[in-house]
Amino acid sequence: MLSTSVSMLLLMLGAGIPVAAVMIVLGLLLADWYSPMPLWIAFGELTWGTSSGFTLFAIPLYILLGELLLRSGISERMYHAIAQWLARMPGGLMHANVGFSTAFAAMSGSSVACAATLGTIANPMVKRYHYHEPLFLGTIAAGGSLGILIPPSIPLIIYGVLTETSIPKLYLAAMIPGVLLAVLFSAIIVVCCVARPGWGGEAIATSWRKRFEVLPDLLPPLFIFIVVIGVIYLGWATPSESAALGVLMALMLAVARKRLTIQMLLEAAEATMTTTAMIMLIVIGAFLLNFVLSAIGLSSLVTQLFSGTGLSPTAVLVTAVVFYLVLGMFMEPLSMLIATVPLVIPAIKAAGIDPLMFGVLMMVLMETAMLTPPVGINLFVVQGTRESGKLKDVVYGALPFVVTMLTMIGLLVSFPGLTLWLPGIVAS
C-alpha cells in the first residue's frame, strides 16, 4: 500500500499534473481501493473546514502586504536605503541584496515575491557597477529564499496548521536561524570577494550624510515589521489580525507617499487572489489526502516503520534531511511541504523530536529546494527578471549558497537549541 501510494504520487507529478489535483485524485483512488467505508462522503465537510479556518486567513493578507509594498514603490526605495548602509563591505551591493531580502521577507512572508522584487530592482546594478554576474544573481536567488524562514513566513503558517503547532512559537523558533542564515550568506559573499577581488564590483558613492538622509525610506518598513511581529509575541493579536494590521499600515504608508491609486490596488488584489487560490487549493488537497491516509492506516504504518528500525532521533533527522534534499530537486517546495509533512510528522513526534525544531529545519530544506536544479523555482524566477543570459549563470552563482544552507542544516541538527532557546525563554 505504501509503495503503491508513493509510486502513484511520483508518477502523476512526473506527468505534469498540478499538485492539488494529484493529491485529490490520489485520495479518491486510495479511499476507493483500501477503505471499507465511502470516505468521499466527508470530502465536502473537510474542504469547507479546511478553507474556512481563521488562521489561514493570514495567508492572503501577508501576500497582499508584500504586493502593496512592491507596487507602491516602497520596496525599491528600501533597497537603495539598505545599499547605503551595507555596500561598503567586500561584495558591495550583494550585501544589500541579502539585507533587502531579510527585510522584505520579514514583511511579505513569500520567497518567490521576494526574489522577483529583488531581481527587478537589483539586476540593472550588475553591469553598472561591474559585478561578477553569476555570484550577484546567486545572492538574489538565495536572498529571496529567506522569505520561507524569516517570520512572518507563509509556509510556517501552513506547517503550523498541518501539524497543530503554535504559529507564534514557530515564529520565535525561526527568528535566530533566519538571522544566522542571512549572516552566513553575507559571510560567504565576503569570502568569495576576498578570494576574487574583481567579483565585488565598484564601490557606490556613500557617506554618513547620505545614510541618514535615506533613513525615512528604511524606518517605516522596519516599523511595520516590528508592529506585525510584536503584536503576535505580546499576545495582542493573532497572526491573521497582525497581518491585517500590516496591510492597513502599508496602505497608510502608500497614501503618505502619494503612491496609492485605484490601478495599483486592483493589480495588488489580482496578484493576491491568484497566489492565494493556488496555495489554498494545494492545502485543501493535502488535507483530503491526509484524511484518507489516516483512515486507511498508512500514516500509522510510516510511524511504525520508523519506530521499528530503532533509529536514534539524530538518525531519524538525518534520514528526513536526505529524503527532502532529494525530493526537493524534483518537487516544488510548498507542494513538498503540504504533501509529505502529514505523513512524516507522526514519525518525527514518535522519535521524540520537537515539532518546532523540525518545522524550522523543514523551512531550510525548502529553501535549499528553491536553489537546486532541475526544479529550483527561485533559479527560474531570477532568470525571468533578466534581459538576457543563460540559466546556468544563476545556477552556478547559487552553488555557494546551497553549501551555506547545507551548513545551516547541519547546525540545526547538531544544535537544536538554535530553534528551541527563544521559545523556551518567552514561555518561561
VOPAGU-2260 file (C-alpha; in pm, 1 decimal, decimal comma):
REM VOPAGU-2260
SITE   aa  ch    i         X         Y         Z
SITE  MET   A    0       0,0       0,0       0,0
SITE  LEU   A    1     283,3     241,0      87,7
SITE  SER   A    2     480,9     164,2    -227,7
SITE  THR   A    3     166,1     193,1    -440,0
SITE  SER   A    4      80,9     534,0    -292,8
SITE  VAL   A    5     431,9     674,1    -336,8
SITE  SER   A    6     461,8     536,4    -690,6
SITE  MET   A    7     128,4     686,0    -793,9
SITE  LEU   A    8     218,7    1020,5    -638,7
SITE  LEU   A    9     552,0    1040,0    -820,3
SITE  LEU   A   10     403,3     913,5   -1147,8
SITE  MET   A   11     128,7    1178,5   -1155,8
SITE  LEU   A   12     367,8    1455,6   -1054,2
SITE  GLY   A   13     612,1    1343,7   -1322,5
SITE  ALA   A   14     331,6    1360,8   -1577,1
SITE  GLY   A   15     296,6    1731,4   -1507,7
SITE  ILE   A   16     -43,9    1712,3   -1337,2
SITE  PRO   A   17     -99,3    2005,3   -1096,2
SITE  VAL   A   18     -10,2    1910,9    -739,7
SITE  ALA   A   19    -353,0    1992,1    -592,5
SITE  ALA   A   20    -523,8    1767,6    -850,0
SITE  VAL   A   21    -271,5    1489,1    -782,7
SITE  MET   A   22    -346,7    1485,5    -410,2
SITE  ILE   A   23    -725,4    1495,6    -456,1
SITE  VAL   A   24    -725,9    1220,2    -720,9
SITE  LEU   A   25    -482,4    1006,0    -518,4
SITE  GLY   A   26    -702,8    1047,5    -211,2
SITE  LEU   A   27   -1012,2     935,9    -404,0
SITE  LEU   A   28    -834,2     633,3    -554,4
SITE  LEU   A   29    -683,4     517,7    -223,8
SITE  ALA   A   30   -1018,1     560,1     -48,5
SITE  ASP   A   31   -1187,7     350,7    -316,5
SITE  TRP   A   32    -923,1      75,4    -311,4
SITE  TYR   A   33    -836,1      38,4      57,2
SITE  SER   A   34   -1117,4     180,7     269,9
SITE  PRO   A   35   -1418,5     -29,0     372,3
SITE  MET   A   36   -1616,0     296,9     409,8
SITE  PRO   A   37   -1707,3     560,2     145,5
SITE  LEU   A   38   -1467,3     829,8     266,8
SITE  TRP   A   39   -1552,7    1063,5     -21,8
SITE  ILE   A   40   -1878,9    1148,4     157,8
SITE  ALA   A   41   -1676,5    1351,7     411,3
SITE  PHE   A   42   -1480,9    1543,9     146,6
SITE  GLY   A   43   -1727,0    1834,0     128,0
SITE  GLU   A   44   -1717,8    1898,7     501,3
SITE  LEU   A   45   -1339,0    1859,5     507,5
SITE  THR   A   46   -1298,6    2109,1     224,1
SITE  TRP   A   47   -1513,2    2367,9     398,9
SITE  GLY   A   48   -1350,0    2311,5     737,3
SITE  THR   A   49   -1001,5    2344,2     590,4
SITE  SER   A   50   -1061,7    2654,8     381,2
SITE  SER   A   51   -1264,3    2842,5     643,8
SITE  GLY   A   52   -1001,7    2826,1     921,5
SITE  PHE   A   53    -930,8    3169,5    1067,4
SITE  THR   A   54    -555,5    3105,5    1092,0
SITE  LEU   A   55    -525,8    3051,8     715,0
SITE  PHE   A   56    -678,9    3394,9     657,3
SITE  ALA   A   57    -331,6    3531,3     734,9
SITE  ILE   A   58    -201,9    3392,0     403,1
SITE  PRO   A   59    -382,2    3629,7     162,7
SITE  LEU   A   60    -320,0    3920,8     398,8
SITE  TYR   A   61      56,4    3868,2     410,8
SITE  ILE   A   62      62,2    3824,5      32,8
SITE  LEU   A   63    -134,3    4149,0      -5,5
SITE  LEU   A   64     107,9    4325,6     230,4
SITE  GLY   A   65     401,4    4228,0       9,4
SITE  GLU   A   66     215,9    4329,8    -308,0
SITE  LEU   A   67     134,4    4674,0    -165,9
SITE  LEU   A   68     495,3    4732,8     -63,7
SITE  LEU   A   69     613,1    4630,2    -410,9
SITE  ARG   A   70     360,4    4819,8    -622,1
SITE  SER   A   71     372,2    5141,1    -419,1
SITE  GLY   A   72     748,3    5177,2    -479,6
SITE  ILE   A   73     828,9    5136,0    -110,3
SITE  SER   A   74    1039,2    4825,8    -175,7
SITE  GLU   A   75    1263,4    4998,3    -431,2
SITE  ARG   A   76    1333,2    5291,4    -200,9
SITE  MET   A   77    1404,3    5049,0      81,4
SITE  TYR   A   78    1662,4    4866,5    -133,0
SITE  HIS   A   79    1856,9    5183,3    -212,7
SITE  ALA   A   80    1846,5    5283,8     154,4
SITE  ILE   A   81    1986,4    4947,9     263,0
SITE  ALA   A   82    2255,2    4976,7      -6,2
SITE  GLN   A   83    2382,5    5298,4     154,1
SITE  TRP   A   84    2437,5    5115,4     483,2
SITE  LEU   A   85    2575,7    4780,5     363,4
SITE  ALA   A   86    2750,6    4837,9      30,3
SITE  ARG   A   87    3088,4    4935,2     181,6
SITE  MET   A   88    3154,9    4571,2     278,7
SITE  PRO   A   89    3355,0    4345,0      42,4
SITE  GLY   A   90    3093,9    4244,1    -212,5
SITE  GLY   A   91    2918,1    4579,3    -216,6
SITE  LEU   A   92    2557,5    4562,8    -330,9
SITE  MET   A   93    2547,0    4186,8    -289,2
SITE  HIS   A   94    2516,9    4251,0      85,0
SITE  ALA   A   95    2235,6    4493,1       8,5
SITE  ASN   A   96    2065,3    4206,0    -177,0
SITE  VAL   A   97    2082,4    3990,6     135,2
SITE  GLY   A   98    1981,5    4278,6     362,1
SITE  PHE   A   99    1684,9    4371,3     144,3
SITE  SER   A  100    1575,6    4007,4     124,4
SITE  THR   A  101    1586,1    3981,3     502,9
SITE  ALA   A  102    1380,6    4298,5     544,9
SITE  PHE   A  103    1129,8    4217,1     269,3
SITE  ALA   A  104    1090,3    3859,5     393,6
SITE  ALA   A  105    1008,8    4000,0     736,4
SITE  MET   A  106     709,3    4178,8     585,4
SITE  SER   A  107     579,6    3965,4     297,3
SITE  GLY   A  108     641,8    3603,0     400,5
SITE  SER   A  109     681,0    3495,2      36,0
SITE  SER   A  110    1010,2    3377,3    -113,7
SITE  VAL   A  111     902,5    3398,2    -477,5
SITE  ALA   A  112     773,0    3753,8    -431,1
SITE  CYS   A  113    1097,2    3847,6    -256,6
SITE  ALA   A  114    1318,5    3702,9    -532,5
SITE  ALA   A  115    1109,2    3858,8    -810,4
SITE  THR   A  116    1105,3    4200,1    -642,1
SITE  LEU   A  117    1477,5    4197,8    -570,6
SITE  GLY   A  118    1564,7    4072,6    -917,5
SITE  THR   A  119    1369,6    4353,9   -1081,2
SITE  ILE   A  120    1535,5    4618,0    -862,8
SITE  ALA   A  121    1892,2    4485,4    -843,6
SITE  ASN   A  122    1966,5    4331,5   -1185,0
SITE  PRO   A  123    2049,7    4666,6   -1352,5
SITE  MET   A  124    2328,1    4713,6   -1094,6
SITE  VAL   A  125    2532,6    4422,2   -1232,9
SITE  LYS   A  126    2660,8    4599,9   -1541,8
SITE  ARG   A  127    2650,5    4947,6   -1390,1
SITE  TYR   A  128    2899,5    4853,5   -1116,4
SITE  HIS   A  129    3072,5    4562,6   -1296,7
SITE  TYR   A  130    2987,1    4278,8   -1059,3
SITE  HIS   A  131    3060,7    3912,6   -1118,6
SITE  GLU   A  132    2718,6    3831,2   -1262,1
SITE  PRO   A  133    2672,5    3466,7   -1151,9
SITE  LEU   A  134    2752,3    3541,7    -785,7
SITE  PHE   A  135    2536,6    3855,5    -792,5
SITE  LEU   A  136    2245,1    3653,6    -932,6
SITE  GLY   A  137    2309,6    3387,8    -669,5
SITE  THR   A  138    2266,2    3642,2    -391,9
SITE  ILE   A  139    1925,8    3734,7    -535,8
SITE  ALA   A  140    1810,3    3372,8    -560,2
SITE  ALA   A  141    1942,5    3279,4    -215,7
SITE  GLY   A  142    1828,6    3600,3     -50,2
SITE  GLY   A  143    1479,4    3553,5    -190,3
SITE  SER   A  144    1455,3    3213,4     -25,1
SITE  LEU   A  145    1474,7    3377,5     319,1
SITE  GLY   A  146    1101,9    3452,6     287,3
SITE  ILE   A  147    1033,3    3088,3     376,6
SITE  LEU   A  148    1221,0    3106,3     707,4
SITE  ILE   A  149    1201,8    3458,2     847,7
SITE  PRO   A  150     868,9    3544,1    1016,7
SITE  PRO   A  151     600,6    3608,3     908,8
SITE  SER   A  152     661,7    3307,3     683,4
SITE  ILE   A  153     359,7    3173,0     492,4
SITE  PRO   A  154     498,4    2814,3     482,8
SITE  LEU   A  155     543,0    2829,3     861,6
SITE  ILE   A  156     173,2    2914,7     894,7
SITE  ILE   A  157      82,6    2616,2     675,7
SITE  TYR   A  158     319,2    2388,9     870,4
SITE  GLY   A  159     161,9    2504,3    1196,7
SITE  VAL   A  160    -187,7    2428,4    1066,2
SITE  LEU   A  161     -86,7    2086,2     928,1
SITE  THR   A  162      89,5    1977,9    1248,2
SITE  GLU   A  163    -124,7    2167,1    1502,0
SITE  THR   A  164     182,3    2355,3    1623,0
SITE  SER   A  165     168,2    2704,6    1774,7
SITE  ILE   A  166     242,6    2956,6    1498,9
SITE  PRO   A  167     377,1    3226,5    1738,3
SITE  LYS   A  168     617,4    2965,3    1880,5
SITE  LEU   A  169     721,7    2865,6    1528,2
SITE  TYR   A  170     794,6    3230,8    1452,7
SITE  LEU   A  171    1009,2    3253,0    1765,8
SITE  ALA   A  172    1188,7    2929,8    1678,4
SITE  ALA   A  173    1269,8    3058,9    1328,1
SITE  MET   A  174    1397,0    3400,8    1436,1
SITE  ILE   A  175    1756,5    3310,4    1534,4
SITE  PRO   A  176    1814,1    3061,1    1246,6
SITE  GLY   A  177    1672,8    3317,0     999,5
SITE  VAL   A  178    1908,8    3592,9    1110,7
SITE  LEU   A  179    2200,2    3347,6    1134,4
SITE  LEU   A  180    2141,6    3224,6     779,2
SITE  ALA   A  181    2136,9    3583,3     648,2
SITE  VAL   A  182    2467,7    3646,6     829,0
SITE  LEU   A  183    2614,5    3328,4     677,8
SITE  PHE   A  184    2507,3    3446,7     331,8
SITE  SER   A  185    2694,7    3772,7     384,0
SITE  ALA   A  186    2995,0    3581,0     518,9
SITE  ILE   A  187    3018,8    3363,5     205,9
SITE  ILE   A  188    2997,8    3678,0      -8,9
SITE  VAL   A  189    3292,5    3827,0     183,4
SITE  VAL   A  190    3491,4    3504,1     143,2
SITE  CYS   A  191    3426,5    3491,0    -233,5
SITE  CYS   A  192    3508,5    3859,1    -287,0
SITE  VAL   A  193    3822,9    3849,4     -75,6
SITE  ALA   A  194    3941,1    3544,2    -270,2
SITE  ARG   A  195    3841,8    3708,1    -601,4
SITE  PRO   A  196    3854,5    4088,1    -552,1
SITE  GLY   A  197    3728,2    4154,2    -904,5
SITE  TRP   A  198    3395,0    3992,2    -821,4
SITE  GLY   A  199    3297,9    4264,4    -574,5
SITE  GLY   A  200    3227,5    4535,5    -831,5
SITE  GLU   A  201    3286,8    4905,6    -796,7
SITE  ALA   A  202    3207,6    5096,1    -477,8
SITE  ILE   A  203    2894,5    5309,6    -481,3
SITE  ALA   A  204    2903,8    5669,6    -363,5
SITE  THR   A  205    2804,9    5688,2       1,6
SITE  SER   A  206    2863,7    5892,3     313,6
SITE  TRP   A  207    2721,5    5924,7     661,8
SITE  ARG   A  208    2514,9    6217,5     541,6
SITE  LYS   A  209    2356,8    6007,6     266,1
SITE  ARG   A  210    2294,8    5721,4     507,5
SITE  PHE   A  211    2096,5    5941,5     741,8
SITE  GLU   A  212    1915,8    6104,6     450,8
SITE  VAL   A  213    1773,5    5767,2     340,3
SITE  LEU   A  214    1653,5    5664,7     686,1
SITE  PRO   A  215    1295,4    5780,3     607,2
SITE  ASP   A  216    1291,1    5511,9     335,8
SITE  LEU   A  217    1413,5    5246,4     577,4
SITE  LEU   A  218    1242,4    5313,2     909,3
SITE  PRO   A  219     871,9    5291,5     808,1
SITE  PRO   A  220     902,5    4936,5     663,5
SITE  LEU   A  221    1106,3    4839,0     970,4
SITE  PHE   A  222     830,8    4980,5    1190,9
SITE  ILE   A  223     574,0    4770,4    1002,3
SITE  PHE   A  224     776,3    4455,5    1074,9
SITE  ILE   A  225     815,8    4539,9    1444,2
SITE  VAL   A  226     443,2    4603,1    1483,3
SITE  VAL   A  227     331,9    4299,7    1278,1
SITE  ILE   A  228     555,4    4056,9    1467,3
SITE  GLY   A  229     545,9    4239,3    1802,1
SITE  VAL   A  230     168,6    4223,5    1848,6
SITE  ILE   A  231     182,9    3845,3    1793,8
SITE  TYR   A  232     456,8    3788,0    2051,9
SITE  LEU   A  233     289,4    4019,3    2302,7
SITE  GLY   A  234     -33,3    3825,3    2269,1
SITE  TRP   A  235    -228,5    4126,9    2148,6
SITE  ALA   A  236    -325,4    3978,0    1811,1
SITE  THR   A  237    -340,5    3651,6    1619,8
SITE  PRO   A  238    -128,6    3609,1    1303,2
SITE  SER   A  239    -435,7    3692,3    1091,2
SITE  GLU   A  240    -513,3    4008,1    1288,8
SITE  SER   A  241    -147,4    4105,6    1278,1
SITE  ALA   A  242    -140,7    4062,3     900,4
SITE  ALA   A  243    -449,6    4282,4     865,0
SITE  LEU   A  244    -276,6    4549,0    1074,0
SITE  GLY   A  245      27,4    4526,7     845,3
SITE  VAL   A  246    -190,2    4576,7     535,6
SITE  LEU   A  247    -350,4    4882,7     694,7
SITE  MET   A  248      -8,9    5030,5     776,1
SITE  ALA   A  249     116,6    4962,8     420,7
SITE  LEU   A  250    -187,8    5141,7     279,7
SITE  MET   A  251    -126,7    5440,8     508,7
SITE  LEU   A  252     239,7    5449,9     402,8
SITE  ALA   A  253     139,4    5439,5      35,5
SITE  VAL   A  254    -104,0    5728,1      94,8
SITE  ALA   A  255     163,7    5930,1     275,8
SITE  ARG   A  256     397,5    5886,2     -22,2
SITE  LYS   A  257     118,4    5962,4    -273,3
SITE  ARG   A  258     152,7    5622,4    -443,0
SITE  LEU   A  259    -194,2    5483,2    -366,8
SITE  THR   A  260    -410,9    5459,1    -679,8
SITE  ILE   A  261    -710,8    5252,4    -785,6
SITE  GLN   A  262    -499,5    5083,4   -1054,9
SITE  MET   A  263    -233,4    4987,4    -801,5
SITE  LEU   A  264    -496,0    4843,7    -564,6
SITE  LEU   A  265    -655,7    4641,3    -843,7
SITE  GLU   A  266    -319,0    4496,7    -952,5
SITE  ALA   A  267    -225,9    4409,8    -592,7
SITE  ALA   A  268    -565,7    4247,5    -532,0
SITE  GLU   A  269    -548,2    4043,1    -853,5
SITE  ALA   A  270    -198,1    3913,8    -775,6
SITE  THR   A  271    -305,3    3832,2    -419,2
SITE  MET   A  272    -611,8    3636,0    -531,8
SITE  THR   A  273    -414,8    3438,3    -789,8
SITE  THR   A  274    -144,4    3334,1    -544,1
SITE  THR   A  275    -390,5    3264,5    -261,4
SITE  ALA   A  276    -611,2    3044,9    -481,8
SITE  MET   A  277    -309,9    2835,0    -582,8
SITE  ILE   A  278    -191,8    2790,2    -223,0
SITE  MET   A  279    -535,1    2715,2     -77,3
SITE  LEU   A  280    -618,9    2455,0    -342,6
SITE  ILE   A  281    -295,4    2271,1    -255,6
SITE  VAL   A  282    -376,9    2296,6     118,0
SITE  ILE   A  283    -727,4    2154,7      61,9
SITE  GLY   A  284    -588,0    1869,7    -148,5
SITE  ALA   A  285    -332,0    1789,4     122,1
SITE  PHE   A  286    -595,1    1778,6     397,6
SITE  LEU   A  287    -816,9    1546,7     190,9
SITE  LEU   A  288    -524,3    1314,0     113,4
SITE  ASN   A  289    -409,4    1317,2     476,1
SITE  PHE   A  290    -761,9    1226,9     591,0
SITE  VAL   A  291    -765,3     924,7     358,7
SITE  LEU   A  292    -411,9     816,1     455,6
SITE  SER   A  293    -503,5     827,4     824,5
SITE  ALA   A  294    -831,6     643,4     767,4
SITE  ILE   A  295    -667,9     355,1     579,4
SITE  GLY   A  296    -381,8     332,5     830,7
SITE  LEU   A  297     -95,8     447,3     607,9
SITE  SER   A  298      15,9     723,4     846,3
SITE  SER   A  299      42,9     470,9    1129,7
SITE  LEU   A  300     237,3     237,0     901,9
SITE  VAL   A  301     500,8     505,5     829,9
SITE  THR   A  302     535,0     575,5    1204,2
SITE  GLN   A  303     577,9     202,3    1275,5
SITE  LEU   A  304     842,8     173,0    1005,1
SITE  PHE   A  305    1049,8     449,2    1168,6
SITE  SER   A  306     999,3     323,6    1524,7
SITE  GLY   A  307    1066,8     -37,0    1422,9
SITE  THR   A  308    1410,9      41,9    1289,3
SITE  GLY   A  309    1533,2     159,0    1629,5
SITE  LEU   A  310    1693,7     471,9    1486,0
SITE  SER   A  311    1805,7     746,5    1722,6
SITE  PRO   A  312    1640,9    1090,2    1695,5
SITE  THR   A  313    1950,3    1221,0    1516,1
SITE  ALA   A  314    1942,2     931,9    1269,6
SITE  VAL   A  315    1572,2     995,9    1204,2
SITE  LEU   A  316    1651,6    1362,1    1134,7
SITE  VAL   A  317    1939,1    1273,8     900,9
SITE  THR   A  318    1710,9    1030,3     715,3
SITE  ALA   A  319    1446,6    1302,5     679,5
SITE  VAL   A  320    1709,4    1552,9     559,5
SITE  VAL   A  321    1838,3    1317,9     287,9
SITE  PHE   A  322    1480,8    1240,1     181,2
SITE  TYR   A  323    1385,6    1608,0     147,9
SITE  LEU   A  324    1710,6    1709,4     -22,5
SITE  VAL   A  325    1648,7    1451,1    -295,4
SITE  LEU   A  326    1274,2    1519,5    -319,8
SITE  GLY   A  327    1337,3    1895,5    -331,3
SITE  MET   A  328    1528,8    1857,8    -656,8
SITE  PHE   A  329    1214,8    1735,9    -832,5
SITE  MET   A  330     921,8    1889,9    -643,1
SITE  GLU   A  331     807,4    2246,7    -580,1
SITE  PRO   A  332     885,9    2330,5    -212,9
SITE  LEU   A  333     537,6    2431,2     -97,2
SITE  SER   A  334     385,3    2122,7    -257,5
SITE  MET   A  335     657,2    1911,5     -96,9
SITE  LEU   A  336     573,1    2055,5     244,4
SITE  ILE   A  337     199,0    2005,4     217,6
SITE  ALA   A  338     210,2    1661,3      56,1
SITE  THR   A  339     465,4    1497,1     287,4
SITE  VAL   A  340     456,4    1661,4     632,0
SITE  PRO   A  341     125,8    1499,4     737,3
SITE  LEU   A  342     287,8    1161,7     664,0
SITE  VAL   A  343     624,2    1233,7     824,7
SITE  ILE   A  344     529,3    1433,6    1135,8
SITE  PRO   A  345     383,9    1136,2    1334,7
SITE  ALA   A  346     715,8     953,4    1295,1
SITE  ILE   A  347     905,2    1270,4    1392,7
SITE  LYS   A  348     699,5    1307,9    1710,9
SITE  ALA   A  349     732,2     936,4    1787,2
SITE  ALA   A  350    1112,2     973,7    1772,2
SITE  GLY   A  351    1092,9    1245,1    2040,9
SITE  ILE   A  352    1186,1    1531,1    1804,9
SITE  ASP   A  353    1028,2    1866,2    1885,9
SITE  PRO   A  354     793,9    1973,7    1601,4
SITE  LEU   A  355     918,3    2332,5    1649,1
SITE  MET   A  356    1271,3    2225,9    1569,7
SITE  PHE   A  357    1160,7    2009,8    1276,5
SITE  GLY   A  358     945,3    2291,6    1141,0
SITE  VAL   A  359    1242,7    2527,4    1118,6
SITE  LEU   A  360    1459,2    2250,1     969,8
SITE  MET   A  361    1185,0    2189,5     714,6
SITE  MET   A  362    1190,6    2556,4     614,3
SITE  VAL   A  363    1567,2    2547,1     547,2
SITE  LEU   A  364    1522,1    2227,9     345,5
SITE  MET   A  365    1254,5    2406,2     141,3
SITE  GLU   A  366    1492,9    2698,8      89,6
SITE  THR   A  367    1755,6    2455,9     -38,4
SITE  ALA   A  368    1499,2    2305,1    -276,6
SITE  MET   A  369    1438,6    2651,8    -423,1
SITE  LEU   A  370    1803,8    2665,2    -534,3
SITE  THR   A  371    1867,3    2309,3    -650,8
SITE  PRO   A  372    1805,2    2219,4   -1016,4
SITE  PRO   A  373    1621,7    2092,9   -1210,5
SITE  VAL   A  374    1312,7    2238,7   -1037,0
SITE  GLY   A  375    1467,5    2514,0    -819,2
SITE  ILE   A  376    1192,9    2772,5    -854,3
SITE  ASN   A  377    1398,9    3074,0    -743,6
SITE  LEU   A  378    1652,5    2998,9   -1015,3
SITE  PHE   A  379    1381,0    3041,1   -1277,4
SITE  VAL   A  380    1229,8    3345,4   -1104,3
SITE  VAL   A  381    1567,2    3525,9   -1106,5
SITE  GLN   A  382    1632,9    3419,6   -1465,8
SITE  GLY   A  383    1294,0    3562,7   -1558,9
SITE  THR   A  384    1393,6    3907,0   -1428,9
SITE  ARG   A  385    1699,3    3923,8   -1660,0
SITE  GLU   A  386    1703,9    4083,9   -2003,5
SITE  SER   A  387    1947,4    3825,6   -2140,4
SITE  GLY   A  388    2179,4    3544,8   -2032,0
SITE  LYS   A  389    2163,4    3172,5   -1963,0
SITE  LEU   A  390    2007,1    2992,9   -1668,3
SITE  LYS   A  391    2340,8    2825,9   -1588,8
SITE  ASP   A  392    2473,6    3163,3   -1465,7
SITE  VAL   A  393    2208,3    3167,7   -1192,0
SITE  VAL   A  394    2268,8    2800,1   -1109,3
SITE  TYR   A  395    2646,2    2846,8   -1071,8
SITE  GLY   A  396    2601,1    3161,9    -866,2
SITE  ALA   A  397    2364,5    2985,4    -627,1
SITE  LEU   A  398    2603,7    2697,8    -552,1
SITE  PRO   A  399    2795,9    2872,7    -268,1
SITE  PHE   A  400    2463,8    2948,5    -100,6
SITE  VAL   A  401    2345,8    2588,9    -133,2
SITE  VAL   A  402    2661,9    2490,2      55,3
SITE  THR   A  403    2579,1    2755,8     314,9
SITE  MET   A  404    2228,4    2613,9     356,5
SITE  LEU   A  405    2366,7    2262,8     398,5
SITE  THR   A  406    2592,3    2404,0     670,7
SITE  MET   A  407    2286,3    2560,0     834,9
SITE  ILE   A  408    2103,7    2225,8     821,0
SITE  GLY   A  409    2399,8    2062,1     993,5
SITE  LEU   A  410    2395,0    2328,1    1265,5
SITE  LEU   A  411    2021,4    2280,2    1326,6
SITE  VAL   A  412    2055,7    1901,7    1354,6
SITE  SER   A  413    2361,9    1929,0    1580,7
SITE  PHE   A  414    2236,7    2217,3    1796,5
SITE  PRO   A  415    1856,3    2203,9    1843,6
SITE  GLY   A  416    1890,4    2489,9    2092,3
SITE  LEU   A  417    1919,5    2730,0    1798,8
SITE  THR   A  418    1546,5    2681,8    1747,8
SITE  LEU   A  419    1423,8    2592,4    2096,9
SITE  TRP   A  420    1605,6    2851,1    2309,2
SITE  LEU   A  421    1397,5    3158,3    2220,9
SITE  PRO   A  422    1054,7    2988,1    2252,8
SITE  GLY   A  423    1170,5    2845,8    2586,4
SITE  ILE   A  424    1279,6    3187,8    2713,5
SITE  VAL   A  425     948,6    3352,5    2617,2
SITE  ALA   A  426     744,7    3065,3    2762,1
SITE  SER   A  427     924,5    3092,4    3094,3
